[in-house]
Amino acid sequence: MVTRVSFRVHGQVQGVSFRYFTKKKANSYNLTGWVRNTSNGKVEGEVQGEEDGVQKLLKDIDKGPTHAHVVKLEKSEIEVVEGEIGFEVRH
């Protein structure tokens, strides 16, 4: 079943390649969506795909890349976007 989740990551998550880590993991699970830095020091995004892949990605970003320190991961299911292709880093 295809699902879509909106997420926001709190902690030391900017300047540690978090967005590119997220993109690499999302691509490895064949997921679509996007990720970006926020102006208040967080990382946010949306991810879509088969539920098991989405859950694997959420687990990965809850841990983060080597130099990140994730304090909190907020997530909520949202409506699926039809026709989305790929996973992108937004600026």
C-alpha positions in Angstrom: 0.0 0.0 0.0 1.3 3.4 -0.9 1.5 6.0 1.9 2.8 9.5 2.2 4.3 11.0 5.4 5.2 14.6 6.3 8.2 14.8 8.6 10.1 17.4 10.6 13.5 16.6 12.3 14.7 18.6 15.3 18.3 18.7 16.7 21.7 19.3 15.1 20.5 18.4 11.6 21.8 21.2 9.4 25.4 21.4 8.2 25.8 17.6 8.6 24.6 16.4 5.1 21.2 15.4 6.5 19.3 16.3 3.3 21.7 14.3 1.1 21.7 11.4 3.5 17.8 11.4 3.4 17.8 11.5 -0.4 20.3 8.6 -0.7 18.2 6.5 1.7 15.0 7.4 0.0 16.4 6.5 -3.4 17.6 3.1 -2.0 14.0 2.3 -0.9 12.5 3.6 -4.2 10.6 6.4 -2.5 9.5 9.8 -3.9 9.2 13.2 -2.2 11.4 16.0 -1.0 13.5 17.3 1.8 14.7 20.8 2.8 16.3 22.9 5.6 14.0 25.2 7.4 14.8 28.8 8.5 14.6 27.8 12.2 17.3 25.1 12.1 15.2 22.0 11.4 14.9 19.7 8.4 11.5 18.9 6.9 10.1 17.0 4.0 7.6 14.5 2.6 8.2 10.9 1.6 5.9 8.6 -0.4 6.0 5.0 -1.4 5.3 1.5 -0.1 4.7 1.5 3.6 7.7 -0.7 4.5 10.1 1.5 2.6 8.6 4.7 4.2 9.0 3.2 7.7 12.6 2.2 7.0 13.4 5.8 5.9 11.7 7.3 8.9 13.8 5.0 11.1 17.0 6.1 9.3 16.2 9.8 9.6 15.3 9.4 13.3 19.0 8.3 13.7 20.4 10.6 11.0 23.9 10.6 9.4 27.1 10.3 11.4 27.5 13.9 12.6 23.8 14.6 13.2 22.1 14.6 16.6 18.4 14.0 16.2 16.4 15.1 19.2 12.9 14.6 17.9 11.2 13.4 14.7 7.6 14.6 14.1 5.7 12.7 11.5 2.1 12.6 10.2 0.4 10.8 7.3 -0.8 13.0 4.5 -2.6 12.6 1.2 -0.7 10.7 -1.5 0.5 12.8 -4.5 -0.2 11.2 -7.8 2.5 11.2 -10.6 5.4 12.3 -8.4 8.8 11.2 -9.8 12.0 10.9 -7.7 13.1 12.3 -4.5 14.6 15.8 -4.4 16.6 18.1 -2.2 14.9 21.5 -2.1 16.6 24.8 -1.3 
